[in-house]
Amino acid sequence: MTATATRLPEAVARGPDALFALLAERVARAVGYDLLTVLAPTPGGRVLTRLFSSNPEQYPLGDADRVEDTAWFRQLFGRGEPIIANDGPEIDRWLPGFDAYFAEQGYGALANVPVIVAGRPVGLVNMMGQAGHFSPERLAALRPHLPLAALAILAAAWTPR
């Protein structure tokens, strides 16, 4: 058993913050990222709340995005399929106008991956990196860590903050 595998029971006992920290550590090793955030819809589903951020100064916890009928939301929450955008034009295709904003912050690629529980998206793992970073192989390397993301999201929903 690996060191991080033995840490999972401890993280479960400590709660969502420990689970998110373990997720961040595992995803950093498996996939790599410059920024990792985890978002989930609020009850009623009108807002996405940022539950975890590897850079809380730049992307703080709390309400992050209004849920709107856009191609981005339909892809992630309607179809439950990831979005990979490895350069400015691909980012602009999914999030019009955000390519320049992300470039200003030092990011050239994004991966938004829905976390599915019982057939429905309960949240998103969002990663930012350098242009070209998120290959199909890196997305495949993320998949084994999505159950930990689900556990952390569900633990956050059950734990008063």
Secondary structure, 3 states (H helix, E strand, C coil): CCHHHHHHHHHHHHCHHHHHHHHHHHHHHHCCCCEEEEEEECCCCCEEEEEEECCCCCCCCEEEEECCCCHHHHHHHHCCCCEEECCHHHHHHHCCCHHHHHHHCCCCEEEEEEEEECCEEEEEEEEEECCCCCCHHHHHHHHHHHHHHHHHHHHHHHCCC
